[in-house]
Amino acid sequence: MRLIIPALILAFAIILAPILWFVIPMMTGQSSSGTGPAIDSQARIEIEILNQQVEDIRLRLEDIREGMTALGQEVRERPAFQAQRPLLQQQPQSDGSEVFEQNGTNSIIDSYAQVVLIADRRNVNKGLKTAGPSYLAKKLGRPREVLSDKCEPMTNPRLKPKLKTQRVGPIRVTMLQPALDSLTRVFENVRITDPDLYARINTAGALCVRRIRGTKDRISTHAFGLAVDLNIDGKLDTLGDGRTQLGLTILADFFRTEGWVWGASWRREDSMHFEISRKQLDQWLAEGKL
């Protein structure tokens, strides 16, 4: 019992820490600095790391219970004249600071590329809907008449003049001008709110006029210049595993505010992928931008 109590106290403290982190500022009226939609990126990183430690503590408690059961059995079977084994030395209660010492480093910044589970991923887009290939083709026309599995030039006379290649924040991409303008605002908010994350953003591509691989003629959103694939530190995400880099979960908040859909919510999760929502597309059409 003496072994379990400190471990339970530690587990409870770690579980309670992220809750207090958000609740106390809300009760006191404090708000995070910066203009971006993320509450506090450093706090979010710390909370994700703490959550990972909760599972480790649970497993350690299971080991302690099994050890105590085995010890109790040994004591019951020991001859009456044998001296009782001294109690194991109780470890000092931890303040939880060691949870950040992982992966050989104690740097918070290195956590941006850490792979984590996507929490409640079916609802990460909060009401935003994808435009979809059929809707895009109906509103904008096909990007080119004949599509293959390879990236080819756009031939749509309405869209081609609006394609631009330029540096947007930390990356250089080719997209339709309204999407570039929107992406510029996203990255500027990230730069102001979380410059460390901003400096580590990389891209796996944007415009690619092709059909979706494995289909006969289904058009990729990338073919319209309205989608971009991002990652942290150039490390590509594994498609469809329900996990992503922690930095991408933070970026998703900024993109959602600007009317972009995150591919993490799809049946086959694609968390590097961000594309314009139907709502945002309709707004640009109403404003004459497309």
Phi, psi and omega in degrees: 000321180296332179285325186284322186302310179300321181295320178295320178299316180297315180299316180297320181296319181290322177294322183284334186303309181296330179293313179296327181303320181270321187293316183299312177300324180294322182287329182268357177081011179284152177225159181281157179279164179094166183255356182283169184280346179289138181295305180194107186297321180296319178297320181295321177298314181298319181295318179299319179295318178298320180298322178297325182286333180301316180295321178299318180294321179300317180293323178295322177297322177298318178297320180297316180299316180295320179296319180291324177296316179295321179296318179298321178296320180295319180296319181295327183271352183286142177301151187297329185279348184285135180295145181289139179296136178301148178296144176298145180294127181285131179284142178298144180294134183275151175268002177089357185290338184285352182294341180274352181271087180215163181057027176075011182213161177241026184267124176297322185300323182295348182285345181302325181271359180296137181272127182226162173292147179271110183290132176047049190294338179291342184243016185292340182267355170046058174094345177286140180243149175289150175289319179082150183302317182294317180293319178298315180295324179293318184276328188244346187086165180289143179295329170202154187293314183250125181247148175232189178277354181259152176288126182229166182295148175282137180243352180301115184294339179281322186267327186305317180294340182269358177282132179225146173248120182202164175278126180238109183060235184274359185230165176240124185218164173246120181208173173292147188304316179300325178291322177297318179296318180293317179297325177300317179293321178301308184292328178293321176294322177295316182300318181290317186278321186215076183299331179295316177294317180307318184290346185251004180287134177226167181233149174251012176124162179228270182293130173203100185280098181203171172273162177292127183301136181094357178244164180279321183201027180276124189276133175286146175298331176300333182293341180264357183071032182236021180215154179215144176255128183236158174206175178253128176061022178076009180268116184286143179280149175280123184291130170079014181262001179074011179237162178203172175286141182302323179300327179289328177295328177286317179299327183302327178298317181292319180293320180298320178299329182267005176087029177254148178263138179261129182291359179294337185274353185286160180304315171259092186311130177225079191283352174280345191266128173232133180218160182292137179282165178297321179300316181290322177299313180298324179294317179295323178295318180294329180274358179077019181276344178229000000 
